[in-house]
Amino acid sequence: MQNSRLRLLPLYRYLYRDTQGRHGTMRRAHTKSRTGCRTCKTRRIRCDETWPSCKRCTSTGRRCDGPSLTKTSPVAVSFTQIWTLTSTVRMRQFPRLWEESEQDARYVQYFIERLSRDMPGCGGEYAAWRALMIQAMHQEIAIRRGVVALSALMQEQLENGSVGIHGFDAPPRSSRYLFGLKKYGKALASLQELIMEMGNDRYLTQVALLCGIVCIWFEILMRDYLAGLSHLEMCLKIVLNVGPLGNIDSDIQRAYARMDMQASLYVGIRTPVTVPEEMPPIPYVFDSFNQAETCLMEEYARVIHFYRNGGNFYRTYQPDGVPLELVAYTQTLQSRLELWKSAFGYSYSCQKAQGSPQTSARASLLLIQYYIALVTVSTSVYAEETLYDRFLDAFKRILSLVRTSNACCQSTVATSLVGVPIKMGVIYPLYFVATKCRDSAVRQEAIDLLSSAPCPDVVWEAPILTAVSRRAKEIEELGLDENEPIPEFKRLHGLGWGIDYETRQVSVQFRRRPNGMDGEWDEWKECLSW
């Protein structure tokens, strides 16, 4: 990232509260816990609200999803010098390493093997992670236990295709699944001890952030996205309160910036918080892919932050009153994206002769994100869905880049960190094209590519988005002749959904304005199966 400060940008309140009412029995006076975990709320006991898991749950062997996201005080962490795990000479004693079972050792070795095989779709970014993660797992028991738990779930998913949903009424589990869950509980307990020791210690802070990544990956594999989001928010508070950039390893910063963006795209009302306050000049040439990717992610984060905050009000409530300064700001963001494209094109052309299929796939993924960001900012303050028709060439280019990326991805998916990439992949861009492009042929091609996507992109699951985008196409094209343009009054706006994995159904909220931009919203829900 550029050498500038991050600011803690305001977050929307997308909180999940327990709505169960009280029964008629009298209760002793007490102080109500408003940020306790869902497990304690369900049991109707007071939660001690410790992170990453409360003692009420861990002491009784229950799974804890961590404290709620309300009223969380920033973590006081300060640094005075640049530091990385690989540069420190400090070593912490690894307790009882000699008592590790052969099974644990095999899972650790499995993780190292997967970490050491760069997945083209991830653009080789794990190369920067190897030294940090491998060194940390040999020094810190919390990370090692988390890695063992994660490896067990990775093997479970590789063998069965997916990991079943965790819950009180879940079907019988395999011994490997239960082993991973038990190890994860121990990892959370160790991380909790680490957090208590952390204070302003630089080493322990970065270890906690690395362990946080492992925990987020674990929750993603478990499909408990709310728990993963809770871990992410806690870790982002640490990242944002450590002072000037450079005090945290740049690879860790990039990882959390990507996850921050993924969470903002997945949670439709969330804005990214890792947005630089200043706008440094775009370089004329990039020294590396990492520099180009970091620069693009910063610009993309600005776009999403503006789309959620500045543009949302005028798109939804006041489409005819967009201030000129907001229009000018969107043009500034567009210009910066175009400067990035120019710099990246020149930099990549210089390295292309010495490139590889992995390099080509990584370049394709970056360009896909560029086009999505450009279309998003260009439409950020306008309510008309017909505006997307201007970007047909961009949509076609996205599909071409997806095919390039997928051709390289499919040959190596089995060797990757199964189910836990932190890349910005192709599933969301395909869904974006399938719902925003109204050219029937291009739209159908996006749906076809989405239905055959090789693997999940973090929280994006292709079968679900395929069902949603296919239904959106049917609704908009109903009653029209082939190749007839879709009028504005038939076009759907932003879609919302809720997923029920146990029944394999998704509840989708559709909405459109049949009476024009100043008319009322027509909203309805449908349940779709995948």
Number of C-alpha atoms within 10 A of each C-alpha: 19 15 11 14 16 19 15 18 15 11 12 11 10 12 10 11 13 11 7 9 6 9 7 6 5 7 8 5 6 7 7 10 14 17 19 24 27 19 19 21 18 10 9 11 13 16 24 17 19 17 23 24 23 25 18 19 19 15 9 8 12 16 17 22 25 26 26 20 19 14 8 12 8 13 17 12 18 17 18 10 10 13 16 17 19 12 8 9 7 8 9 12 11 14 10 8 12 7 7 9 9 9 11 18 13 14 21 23 15 19 21 18 14 17 19 19 16 19 27 24 30 19 22 18 21 20 14 13 17 15 13 19 23 18 13 20 22 15 18 22 23 28 29 27 27 30 31 26 29 28 26 28 25 26 20 19 18 14 10 10 10 16 19 18 16 15 10 6 7 10 10 8 12 9 10 15 20 15 15 23 21 16 22 25 21 19 25 25 20 21 26 20 14 19 17 11 12 17 14 14 12 21 17 18 24 23 24 21 23 21 29 25 23 24 26 22 22 28 21 19 25 20 19 17 19 16 24 23 20 19 23 21 18 21 21 23 18 20 25 21 18 21 18 17 20 19 19 23 16 16 17 18 20 20 16 22 24 21 22 22 24 21 22 19 16 13 13 14 15 21 26 26 23 27 25 20 13 12 14 11 10 18 15 13 16 19 12 12 19 18 16 23 23 18 20 23 24 20 24 24 24 22 26 23 21 21 21 18 18 15 24 18 15 18 20 15 12 15 17 13 10 16 10 9 9 15 15 11 13 23 14 13 21 20 13 18 23 16 16 24 18 15 17 26 15 14 18 20 11 11 12 12 8 8 12 12 15 19 20 19 25 26 23 23 25 21 21 26 20 21 19 19 22 24 18 19 24 19 17 23 26 20 21 17 20 17 14 18 14 11 16 16 9 18 28 17 14 25 21 13 20 25 15 18 25 22 14 19 22 15 12 14 16 13 14 21 24 18 22 20 20 22 18 21 25 30 25 22 22 30 23 18 26 29 25 26 25 24 17 17 11 17 24 18 16 28 25 15 21 26 19 12 21 17 20 17 21 21 20 18 16 25 15 19 24 24 18 28 24 19 15 20 21 10 14 18 19 10 9 11 9 8 11 11 14 17 14 18 16 17 22 21 18 12 15 15 16 11 15 11 12 11 9 11 17 21 16 19 16 19 18 22 19 17 13 12 19 14 10 11 15 12 11 10 12 13 13 15 14 14
